Amino acid sequence: MGLNSVIVMLIVGAVAGWLAGQIVKGYGFGLVGNIVVGILGAFVASFILPAIGLGMGGGMVAAIIHATIGAVILLVLLRLARTG
């Protein structure tokens, strides 16, 4: 994995984590937390979205949307685990 790939992954993770935090109110993790949530969200979405037949295509915007969906799912599950 080259340096460019790592930089893109960090940018996508940060944007996706921030967007997910805005969608699921009450979650603010800071820059590092947003990156982690975004990257974990992309990992979660890579399993869930193809299983239900959703394909995103390529590109930076598709990667951000993909990671944001996964991060929202992750944050909702965390919220359910904390309250339940």
N, C-alpha and C positions, 0 to 999 in steps of 0.2 A: 504494500500500500504506500503510495507516494505521498509527499507532503501536500500536494494539491487535493488529494482525496481526503486527507485528514481535515484540512481546512474546510472543505465543502461539507463534510460530515458534521463538524462543529457548528457551522453556520445553520445548516438544516435543523440540527438538534436544538439550537438556541431559539430559532424562530418557531419551530413546532411546539416546543415546551412553553414558550411565552403565549402562543395562541391558545394552547390547551388550558393554560392557567386563566386566560381571559374567558374562555367558554365555560369552564367549570369554576365558578366563582369560589373564592375563599382559599385558593392555592396560589401562593407566591413563593418561589423557591430561590430567587436570585439567579444570576447568570449561570453559575455552575450547575445548580439544581435544574434549571430549565434545559440545559444541554443534556443532562442525564435523563430527564423525563422524556425529552424529544427522541433521544437515541433508543431508549427502552421502548418508547411508543412505536418507533419504526420497526423494531424487532417484533413487537406484539402484532402489529398490523401485517407484517410479512407472513404470518401464519393465518390470521383471521380473514383478511380480505380475499386472498385467492380461494379460500375454502368456500366463501359465499358467492364467488364468481365476479368480484369487482377487480378489474384491472385498471391501472392508472396510466400506463405508458411511461415515457422517459422524461427527463428534464428536471430542472431544479424545482419548478412550481409543483410538479407531480410528486416529487419526493417530499416537499413540505406538506402537501395535503395528506399524503400517505402517512407520514410520521405524526401529523396532528391528529388524525383519526385514531391512530393507535394510542397516542398520549392521552386523549380524552377518555378512551376506554380504560386505560390504566388508572387515571385519576378517579374515575367513577368507581372502579373496583376498590381503590384505596379508601375512598369515602365510605363505601358500603362496609368494608372490613373494620373501619374505625368505629362506626356507629352501631354495627351489628354485633 
